[in-house]
Amino acid sequence: MLAIAGCGGSTPVKSSGDAGQAERTPSERAGSVPAQAIPPAVLTLFEQAAASMASGDFVDAELRFKEFLLQYPGYPGAHVNLAI
């Protein structure tokens, strides 16, 4: 059986405000993971894709993750979920 629950829980950053150094992860402080502000409509698309994946509708999830990646190709969470 394939376990997918661990990958579907990561969602993009919702706001474009500057986060303080204390609020960032060590990798973000090092500059290796840039935070992206993602519009709510696109964030909804990511969440729908994750929900489709969690419910077992992998074809719909694949299409939604691909649609998300057309708009935000640099977001690693969608690439990881698409690879599953």
Steps between C-alpha positions, in 0.01 A plus 500: 500500500625847415504754783446856378374690802838651589544691176153646456512716813748761383332811363647811339552829685175701492618854561765717345600673825859488618560235762752574772816295533360326809195377303704343220637149490879454502502420127301816422742710708785345302328607179447154354117507506348829387146565628251571226180698537228304328160653415202345682348361178820313419535384861148357473612305194790350697269410790249339261779295343617384843141410596456303177821313570393425859163368381666268248402688182853501361406602145326816621785570745756467221313745277459753782866480604607547137269801469648644820854444372424685177449811714763429768764266353747572779283372784658171615198365692295459184789325323534256790129423507491460123785252518306273737 
